[in-house]
Amino acid sequence: MNVETINNLRASVERLPNDVSVRLNLAQALLAASENREAENEFKKVLKLDNDNLLAKCGLAKSCYELREYSTAFSILEDVCKQKD
């Protein structure tokens, strides 16, 4: 993901801070760019807006995994599995 795309998404989030899809797109773009800590923070903000968002939970788990926070990633994925039942 290129820097311009991420900057455009950041600007969109500033204009629409409560828009789940815009914030989720930013989080995913940051994760794709290996900006794992920033991605983690954005996924957490998405989940504050939409606690049951599976894409955000999976993205958060991946960002935690990339940050070597393995137990946190595992715990999030356990929650996702329970949510699907």
JODAPE-V909792 format. One record per residue. N is the residue number from 1. RES is the residue in three letters. PHI is phi in whole degrees, 0 to 359 (none if undefined). Layout:
N;RES;PHI
N;RES;PHI
//
This chain:
1;MET;none
2;ASN;272
3;VAL;298
4;GLU;298
5;THR;298
6;ILE;297
7;ASN;296
8;ASN;296
9;LEU;293
10;ARG;299
11;ALA;297
12;SER;295
13;VAL;295
14;GLU;297
15;ARG;284
16;LEU;230
17;PRO;296
18;ASN;257
19;ASP;275
20;VAL;300
21;SER;293
22;VAL;294
23;ARG;294
24;LEU;295
25;ASN;299
26;LEU;297
27;ALA;300
28;GLN;293
29;ALA;295
30;LEU;297
31;LEU;296
32;ALA;296
33;ALA;270
34;SER;62
35;GLU;268
36;ASN;294
37;ARG;293
38;GLU;296
39;ALA;299
40;GLU;304
41;ASN;298
42;GLU;290
43;PHE;299
44;LYS;296
45;LYS;293
46;VAL;300
47;LEU;291
48;LYS;292
49;LEU;277
50;ASP;214
51;ASN;299
52;ASP;259
53;ASN;289
54;LEU;293
55;LEU;297
56;ALA;292
57;LYS;296
58;CYS;294
59;GLY;296
60;LEU;296
61;ALA;299
62;LYS;295
63;SER;296
64;CYS;296
65;TYR;300
66;GLU;297
67;LEU;273
68;ARG;65
69;GLU;263
70;TYR;296
71;SER;294
72;THR;294
73;ALA;300
74;PHE;298
75;SER;298
76;ILE;296
77;LEU;293
78;GLU;299
79;ASP;297
80;VAL;299
81;CYS;298
82;LYS;294
83;GLN;294
84;LYS;284
85;ASP;287
//
